[in-house]
Amino acid sequence: MSESLSFGDLRQEVLAANLRIPESDLATLTWGNVSGVDRDAGVFVIKPSGVSYADLGPEDLVVVSLEDGRVVEGHLKPSTDTETHRCLYRAFPSVGGVTHTHSTHAVAFAQARRPIPVLGTTHADTFNGPIPVTEDLTPEQCTSDYEYNTGQVIVALLEGDPRRAEEVPGALVSRHGPFTWGATANASLENAVVCEAVAEMALHTLALCSPVELPEPPQHLLDRHFTRKHGPDAYYGNAAAATAH
């Protein structure tokens, strides 16, 4: 059946990324979703609402119009977070995939309305700065177009800056949880894994040492860790070996 579905490669990528959510302990029950975009076709593929990861197949994924949010293909309702994903795709052209979870430690920062601080090199390897937290949504934003407005507060937080969105590929929605993004669906999921990991490390670090006692890490060290994995002078990894395997 899956072979006859359109957007087959994108469906498989999005399916694989969604299945990694429970494998990576990023969600309880069905509290998480991943999408991936095909900009040439003007659509994105996203997990259906409330479907168990164990029961998820490529035919269950929903294809949604990037322009107006209508369902193009699918027999199930798309994720309730679909409009947030669509908002991020429309705001940031370099984004190819979006992940949202309710992972425990990142949500703790979101509920406390505190950004995840850069306390060491593990954070700096992926995020070139703190993972920021949005303002609370207004009553009006919650009453009408709530999910799209959730995306809008993220866009406002990043000042609509595509470069900032590339250098800090994630944000915490106040009292809600993390959204992360990347060049592909899988990259967005990996950024969600890192977001949760550095949130947990930060909480342990802050339990050992209060923010007042904790000195700022040297900026030159953080910069070195970010630039060795990102940008024109990056030298981390073996792209040829990754492609071969």
ZIMOQUI-V898646 format. One record per residue. N is the residue number from 1. RES is the residue in three letters. PSI is psi in radians with two decimals (none if undefined). NEAR is the number of other C-alpha atoms within 12 Angstrom. Layout:
# ZIMOQUI-V898646
n=N res=RES psi=PSI near=NEAR
n=N res=RES psi=PSI near=NEAR
This chain:
# ZIMOQUI-V898646
n=1 res=MET psi=-0.75 near=10
n=2 res=SER psi=-0.50 near=17
n=3 res=GLU psi=-0.42 near=13
n=4 res=SER psi=-0.12 near=11
n=5 res=LEU psi=2.51 near=20
n=6 res=SER psi=2.86 near=24
n=7 res=PHE psi=0.71 near=33
n=8 res=GLY psi=-0.81 near=23
n=9 res=ASP psi=-0.72 near=20
n=10 res=LEU psi=-0.70 near=34
n=11 res=ARG psi=-0.78 near=38
n=12 res=GLN psi=-0.70 near=30
n=13 res=GLU psi=-0.79 near=33
n=14 res=VAL psi=-0.68 near=43
n=15 res=LEU psi=-0.85 near=36
n=16 res=ALA psi=-0.71 near=32
n=17 res=ALA psi=-0.72 near=40
n=18 res=ASN psi=-0.68 near=50
n=19 res=LEU psi=-0.38 near=33
n=20 res=ARG psi=-0.28 near=30
n=21 res=ILE psi=-0.97 near=38
n=22 res=PRO psi=-0.60 near=26
n=23 res=GLU psi=-0.54 near=17
n=24 res=SER psi=0.14 near=23
n=25 res=ASP psi=0.72 near=24
n=26 res=LEU psi=-0.12 near=38
n=27 res=ALA psi=2.56 near=32
n=28 res=THR psi=2.47 near=19
n=29 res=LEU psi=-2.11 near=19
n=30 res=THR psi=0.53 near=29
n=31 res=TRP psi=1.06 near=32
n=32 res=GLY psi=2.68 near=42
n=33 res=ASN psi=2.64 near=54
n=34 res=VAL psi=2.53 near=58
n=35 res=SER psi=2.83 near=54
n=36 res=GLY psi=2.55 near=49
n=37 res=VAL psi=2.55 near=45
n=38 res=ASP psi=1.68 near=33
n=39 res=ARG psi=-0.56 near=26
n=40 res=ASP psi=-0.66 near=12
n=41 res=ALA psi=-0.22 near=17
n=42 res=GLY psi=0.56 near=25
n=43 res=VAL psi=2.86 near=34
n=44 res=PHE psi=2.73 near=48
n=45 res=VAL psi=2.33 near=54
n=46 res=ILE psi=2.74 near=56
n=47 res=LYS psi=2.51 near=50
n=48 res=PRO psi=2.78 near=38
n=49 res=SER psi=2.25 near=26
n=50 res=GLY psi=0.21 near=23
n=51 res=VAL psi=2.30 near=26
n=52 res=SER psi=2.47 near=22
n=53 res=TYR psi=-0.62 near=30
n=54 res=ALA psi=-0.44 near=18
n=55 res=ASP psi=0.05 near=17
n=56 res=LEU psi=2.27 near=28
n=57 res=GLY psi=2.91 near=29
n=58 res=PRO psi=-0.54 near=36
n=59 res=GLU psi=-0.24 near=29
n=60 res=ASP psi=-0.33 near=33
n=61 res=LEU psi=2.64 near=45
n=62 res=VAL psi=2.32 near=43
n=63 res=VAL psi=2.20 near=40
n=64 res=VAL psi=2.47 near=37
n=65 res=SER psi=2.28 near=30
n=66 res=LEU psi=-0.51 near=32
n=67 res=GLU psi=-0.84 near=20
n=68 res=ASP psi=0.01 near=17
n=69 res=GLY psi=0.10 near=32
n=70 res=ARG psi=2.65 near=21
n=71 res=VAL psi=2.15 near=26
n=72 res=VAL psi=-0.71 near=25
n=73 res=GLU psi=2.53 near=26
n=74 res=GLY psi=2.53 near=28
n=75 res=HIS psi=0.00 near=17
n=76 res=LEU psi=2.83 near=24
n=77 res=LYS psi=2.42 near=25
n=78 res=PRO psi=2.90 near=34
n=79 res=SER psi=2.54 near=36
n=80 res=THR psi=-0.30 near=29
n=81 res=ASP psi=0.14 near=36
n=82 res=THR psi=-0.76 near=45
n=83 res=GLU psi=-0.50 near=32
n=84 res=THR psi=-0.78 near=38
n=85 res=HIS psi=-0.80 near=47
n=86 res=ARG psi=-0.70 near=47
n=87 res=CYS psi=-0.76 near=33
n=88 res=LEU psi=-0.70 near=47
n=89 res=TYR psi=-0.73 near=45
n=90 res=ARG psi=-0.53 near=31
n=91 res=ALA psi=-0.59 near=28
n=92 res=PHE psi=1.72 near=33
n=93 res=PRO psi=-0.40 near=26
n=94 res=SER psi=-0.21 near=27
n=95 res=VAL psi=2.20 near=38
n=96 res=GLY psi=-0.22 near=39
n=97 res=GLY psi=2.62 near=45
n=98 res=VAL psi=2.42 near=51
n=99 res=THR psi=2.40 near=56
n=100 res=HIS psi=2.29 near=49
n=101 res=THR psi=3.05 near=45
n=102 res=HIS psi=0.82 near=35
n=103 res=SER psi=2.44 near=39
n=104 res=THR psi=-0.91 near=28
n=105 res=HIS psi=-0.65 near=34
n=106 res=ALA psi=-0.68 near=45
n=107 res=VAL psi=-0.61 near=36
n=108 res=ALA psi=-0.77 near=27
n=109 res=PHE psi=-0.72 near=37
n=110 res=ALA psi=-0.72 near=33
n=111 res=GLN psi=-0.54 near=25
n=112 res=ALA psi=-0.11 near=22
n=113 res=ARG psi=0.76 near=24
n=114 res=ARG psi=2.38 near=30
n=115 res=PRO psi=2.72 near=35
n=116 res=ILE psi=1.98 near=44
n=117 res=PRO psi=2.74 near=33
n=118 res=VAL psi=1.85 near=38
n=119 res=LEU psi=-0.13 near=35
n=120 res=GLY psi=-3.03 near=32
n=121 res=THR psi=-0.45 near=28
n=122 res=THR psi=-0.75 near=29
n=123 res=HIS psi=-0.83 near=36
n=124 res=ALA psi=-0.36 near=35
n=125 res=ASP psi=-0.52 near=32
n=126 res=THR psi=-0.67 near=42
n=127 res=PHE psi=2.08 near=40
n=128 res=ASN psi=1.10 near=37
n=129 res=GLY psi=3.04 near=31
n=130 res=PRO psi=2.64 near=31
n=131 res=ILE psi=1.93 near=44
n=132 res=PRO psi=2.89 near=39
n=133 res=VAL psi=2.44 near=37
n=134 res=THR psi=2.98 near=36
n=135 res=GLU psi=2.79 near=29
n=136 res=ASP psi=2.52 near=28
n=137 res=LEU psi=2.57 near=27
n=138 res=THR psi=2.88 near=17
n=139 res=PRO psi=-0.69 near=11
n=140 res=GLU psi=-0.69 near=12
n=141 res=GLN psi=-0.51 near=18
n=142 res=CYS psi=-0.52 near=17
n=143 res=THR psi=-0.69 near=13
n=144 res=SER psi=2.29 near=13
n=145 res=ASP psi=0.76 near=22
n=146 res=TYR psi=-0.86 near=23
n=147 res=GLU psi=-0.72 near=27
n=148 res=TYR psi=-0.68 near=29
n=149 res=ASN psi=-0.50 near=31
n=150 res=THR psi=-0.74 near=42
n=151 res=GLY psi=-0.66 near=41
n=152 res=GLN psi=-0.62 near=34
n=153 res=VAL psi=-0.49 near=32
n=154 res=ILE psi=-0.80 near=42
n=155 res=VAL psi=-0.75 near=35
n=156 res=ALA psi=-0.68 near=27
n=157 res=LEU psi=-0.69 near=29
n=158 res=LEU psi=0.10 near=30
n=159 res=GLU psi=0.50 near=17
n=160 res=GLY psi=0.35 near=22
n=161 res=ASP psi=1.91 near=20
n=162 res=PRO psi=-0.64 near=24
n=163 res=ARG psi=-0.74 near=18
n=164 res=ARG psi=-0.66 near=26
n=165 res=ALA psi=-0.54 near=36
n=166 res=GLU psi=-0.67 near=31
n=167 res=GLU psi=-0.49 near=33
n=168 res=VAL psi=1.47 near=39
n=169 res=PRO psi=0.91 near=48
n=170 res=GLY psi=2.77 near=50
n=171 res=ALA psi=2.72 near=53
n=172 res=LEU psi=2.22 near=47
n=173 res=VAL psi=2.19 near=42
n=174 res=SER psi=2.23 near=30
n=175 res=ARG psi=0.23 near=23
n=176 res=HIS psi=-1.33 near=32
n=177 res=GLY psi=-3.04 near=44
n=178 res=PRO psi=2.50 near=52
n=179 res=PHE psi=2.32 near=51
n=180 res=THR psi=2.82 near=52
n=181 res=TRP psi=2.98 near=48
n=182 res=GLY psi=-3.06 near=36
n=183 res=ALA psi=-0.42 near=29
n=184 res=THR psi=2.97 near=32
n=185 res=ALA psi=-0.77 near=43
n=186 res=ASN psi=-0.70 near=35
n=187 res=ALA psi=-0.67 near=32
n=188 res=SER psi=-0.66 near=43
n=189 res=LEU psi=-0.74 near=45
n=190 res=GLU psi=-0.64 near=35
n=191 res=ASN psi=-0.53 near=41
n=192 res=ALA psi=-0.67 near=50
n=193 res=VAL psi=-0.79 near=39
n=194 res=VAL psi=-0.74 near=35
n=195 res=CYS psi=-0.82 near=50
n=196 res=GLU psi=-0.71 near=41
n=197 res=ALA psi=-0.79 near=26
n=198 res=VAL psi=-0.47 near=35
n=199 res=ALA psi=-0.77 near=39
n=200 res=GLU psi=-0.77 near=26
n=201 res=MET psi=-0.71 near=25
n=202 res=ALA psi=-0.73 near=34
n=203 res=LEU psi=-0.72 near=28
n=204 res=HIS psi=-0.74 near=15
n=205 res=THR psi=-0.77 near=21
n=206 res=LEU psi=-0.40 near=22
n=207 res=ALA psi=-0.51 near=13
n=208 res=LEU psi=-0.50 near=13
n=209 res=CYS psi=2.16 near=14
n=210 res=SER psi=2.74 near=15
n=211 res=PRO psi=-0.54 near=17
n=212 res=VAL psi=-0.65 near=9
n=213 res=GLU psi=-0.34 near=11
n=214 res=LEU psi=2.04 near=17
n=215 res=PRO psi=2.67 near=15
n=216 res=GLU psi=2.38 near=16
n=217 res=PRO psi=2.60 near=19
n=218 res=PRO psi=2.24 near=15
n=219 res=GLN psi=-0.60 near=18
n=220 res=HIS psi=-0.55 near=15
n=221 res=LEU psi=-0.78 near=21
n=222 res=LEU psi=-0.75 near=26
n=223 res=ASP psi=-0.73 near=27
n=224 res=ARG psi=-0.73 near=24
n=225 res=HIS psi=-0.63 near=28
n=226 res=PHE psi=-0.79 near=31
n=227 res=THR psi=-0.34 near=23
n=228 res=ARG psi=-0.21 near=21
n=229 res=LYS psi=-0.23 near=25
n=230 res=HIS psi=2.57 near=22
n=231 res=GLY psi=-3.13 near=19
n=232 res=PRO psi=-0.43 near=10
n=233 res=ASP psi=0.26 near=12
n=234 res=ALA psi=2.48 near=17
n=235 res=TYR psi=0.15 near=15
n=236 res=TYR psi=2.46 near=17
n=237 res=GLY psi=3.08 near=12
n=238 res=ASN psi=1.61 near=12
n=239 res=ALA psi=-0.70 near=12
n=240 res=ALA psi=-0.71 near=8
n=241 res=ALA psi=-0.67 near=8
n=242 res=ALA psi=-0.68 near=8
n=243 res=THR psi=-0.68 near=8
n=244 res=ALA psi=-0.49 near=7
n=245 res=HIS psi=none near=7
